[in-house]
Amino acid sequence: MSDALLLYVLRVIDLDRSLTFYRDMLRFNPVSYDPEQRTARLFTPDGGILFLTTDPDLDVAALLRQEEAGGPGETPAPMASAEDEEVPPPEREEEPVDPMVSQESEPESSSPFHEILEVDKEEGLHFPGEDLMVAQERLAAFGIPDLLLEETPGVEQVLKMEDPDGYRVCLHESLRLTDEEVIALYHKGPDLLEGAILGLEEEDLDLKTPEGESLRQLILQIVDFDLEMMQRVKWAMAENGRSYTIPLYPPEEWAQALQYDSRSVQVEVQLFRLLREHILHQVEAVPEAMDHHLVSEQGSVEVRTMLQVVAETAREQIQTILNVRHQYGK
């Protein structure tokens, strides 16, 4: 069944409303529309087919067998998108292959070329997505309620919603960088930090962000988070696959307990560079170091993910420092 075309079956109430959602809002490319059967089909982002029907008792497998056998009413009419410019018609020179027509002579009960999946509303649909922050804004403009964008740093972000019939729909976008990109970003962190604070006087470090944190506090947070993450990375490289309880890192509590507001940052900035150089040397020395991982209550976490998370976090905080300098003209 590895070559089967996955066909997701959704039993809907209002076909036109569902078409508007999947075709015009989520931009699934249309395949066909059968006004007599009250069914429609659209390509899904994972290369499958979304099959919409208003008939709660329609035998989809039997319908597919009828189509493959050339029975009456087996060829639904092509369906045009509401945004014709976004879904151009097929090229005339090349005869399109009908994904609903089997290429084999002996069909099985649900066709050897279709894996039919009756979608459960709670389990829902999971598809790859891209530019999900932009997609969230666009879908919100359509009036789709309860849009939720969740992020697992260094892994993925997921945009969650419900369709008009209450089916859960989740779009997944990978946030993973290549190993080379992770190493490059991690390596340039100290240069970015030193450049961001170059020329600041001691009193300038007490300038505040809009959230009320001082530049001094941001710098110390960057270094302490690297220190905390370094422990995880070292455990993973030294004891690949070991169980590890990931500690909670509460920045506000650390800032108060470790006197962030009155400490000098010079030593910490130097330490930041040494920490990064130390870890990079370890990555070079340990075979397949980026594949090493810890197993925590949150699942398996690889070294590449840990380095990406800490590198991106530092970059974001460094950008905040630059924004504050610009705000105050420093």
C-alpha positions, 0 to 999 in steps of 0.5 A: 500500500506504499504507492496508494493515494491517500484519500481523506473522507470528510462528511460535511453538512454544507458542501459549498461552505466546506469548499470555500474553507478548503479551496479559498481560505486554505488554498487547497487546489481543486480537482473535481466537483460532482453536483449530482453526487454532492461531492468534491475533491481537492489536492492536499498539501501532502499529495493526497486527496480531500474527498468532501461529501454531504452523504453520511452513508456514501460508500466511497470505496464502491464509488471509486470502484465504479469510476475505475470500471467506467460506470455511469456518472463516474467522471466528476466535472473539473472544479475551478478555484474561486481565485482562478489566477492562483490555480491555473488550468492544466497544460494542454500539451500534457494529458493529466493523469486522473488520480481517481482512475486505477492503472491496474486491472484488478481492483480490490475492495477499496482499490489497491491505489487508494487508501481511504481514511475516514477522518475523525473530528477529534483526530482531525487533519494534519498537513504540512504548511509554510509561512504560518505566521502570515497564514494566521493573519490571512485566515484571521482576516477571513474571520476564522475563529480560535486560530492558535499558533503553537511553537516548539522552538527549533522543531516546528510550529503548528497552526490549529483551527476548526473547519465549518463542520468541526473537524480539527485542522493542523498545519505543521511548519518545520523550524529546523535548520540544517546542521551547517546553519545551526553551527554558523548561527551558534558560532557568530553569537559572541560576535553579535553580542559584542557588536551590539554593546560596543560603545555603550557606557556603564550607565547605558546598560541600565536603559530599559526595554518596553517590557521593563528589563535593562540591557544589563539584565538581557546580557546576563540572561543570554549568558546564563541560558547558554550555561544552563543549556550547556549542561544538557548538551554535555550530558547528551554528548557524553551519555547519548540517550540518557534520561534527563529531567530538564530543569526549569529556567525562570529568568525573572527569579534568576535575575533577582537571586543573582543580582542582575541589576547591579552586576558588571557584564564584562566577565560574562561577555567573555565567558559567553565566547568561551562557552560557545567555543568549548561546545563547538570543539566538543561537537567537532570531537564527538562523532555524530555529536549533533545526533546525540540526544537526551530523553526527557518527560517531553520526549527525545531532544537532540543536540542540534535542537538544543544548539538551535534553540539557544542560538536563536534565543540569543539572536532575538535578545541581541536584536532587542538590545539593538532596538533599545539602542536605536530607541535611545539614540545610543 
